[in-house]
Amino acid sequence: MFSKHYDLFAGIGGFSLALPNISHEFCEIDKACQEVLRKAFPSSTVHGDIASLDLIEDHEAIITGGFPCQPFSVAGAGMRLNKGFIREEDSRSNLFFEAARLIAKVKPKVILLENVPGILSIKNKEGRVMGEVVKECLTRLGYSVFIEIISPTDLGIPHMRNRVFFIGVRENSDVSFTPFKKPNINNTFCVRDILQPVESIPAHLFISHKWKNLFLKKDPSTSREQALKNSAFLRKPVESVGGRVQLIAEILDDTPSGISRQSDRAYSIEGCSPTLVCSARPFFNTEPDWRQLSVVEGLRLQSFPDSHPVSEKESAAYKQIGNSVNVEVIRNIISRIWEI
């Protein structure tokens, strides 16, 4: 269906795993991610800064990209600190237009772009919603644009991660697109399904090891572990969890804002994982000791194969996974693009 795949803001190649059997060309500025891409796709070209990238016209290609979400993300503080407006000094908010420049040059058959739901509400300095700006820009470039919000939980994957997708089909091309329809699936999927055997989990991920001798700032007599477990909520039966996050406990009043950080929370393995992020990881009520998820378990929540390469440095690997797209969600979208 496609002659080539251009993967912009490629991360560790989530889009490309959903597009097998065609050649890929990557653009990714992060050096650690570049190394991962070269390991995972050794025959592909990897470019750096998108501002320096030039491509040739190819009407049979597909362009994908998860352009940086931090300016539009609640987690990235863009909306909290700017009352719903983009921080103009954040250069990442302009990178969509670099992608648009390349789309205008290549004129691909299909475009698939991903971002956080905040893009549908946050505004630029002219007061325009950025999601509308993106859609209008792609429409002017000659594309019929579909906007969808999909979470892996919609497909039976225990990861709450709503993301916005802009699907562009070039006018007068030989393809069509079928809008998303949530499949009928049971609600028994949960984090327990993706856990590795306990003997394969590094010791430092367990709470008793990680929080040894750590105490609450506002109550030096209480350990963080004790406070977390003592604040457990009433557990709900598995049948009622469905596809939702089940919060078990959290530490309160131990941060300047009085709001717990994700790394100060615990979730049930009988529910779904909250959105994986770059900067923090919650605990889960695993046996015999509560713990954080391993790198492999993070890959599974993002529908990557266990063997997919990531950085050897654990913190870098978690960042790469947290920044990635969910491969199964991308496969679902690609499966709804049809040749006429």
Helices and strands as residue ranges (DSSP letters): E 5-8, H 14-17, E 24-27, H 31-40, E 45-47, G 50-52, E 62-65, G 70-72, H 78-82, G 91-94, H 95-106, E 110-115, G 117-120, H 130-140, E 143-150, G 152-155, E 163-170, E 175-177, G 191-194, G 198-200, G 203-205, H 207-210, E 215-216, E 219-223, H 224-230, H 238-241, E 247-250, G 262-264, E 265-267, E 283-284, H 295-301, H 314-323, H 327-335, E 337-339
